[in-house]
């Protein structure tokens, strides 16, 4: 078997294993994403879209133009992926990111 085919099969097996794990993110999950920056924070409660992506929150001076793929990642892995997306736009900006599981009441609001 060629190395690239073997790597692909291993990758797919790991992703399939992750999809059976309750600790990973799946489409339809509710997440609370908070971006902490120099002048405060922005929080957004959202559904993970059917394609496994989220539309990241905007904050002053930074707006990601593309959704971020987070399906089959843990919350920490998703936080790191989101952080990389923001850093790619503004490497000099200082901010922190938090992601936690949300509830339907948080999504619907008061």
Secondary structure, 3 states (H helix, E strand, C coil): CCHHHHHHHHHHHHHHHHHCCCCCCCCCCEEEEEEEECCEEEEEEEECCCCCEECCCCECCECCCCCEECCCCCHHHHHHHHHHHHHHHCCCCCEEEEEEECCHHHHHCC
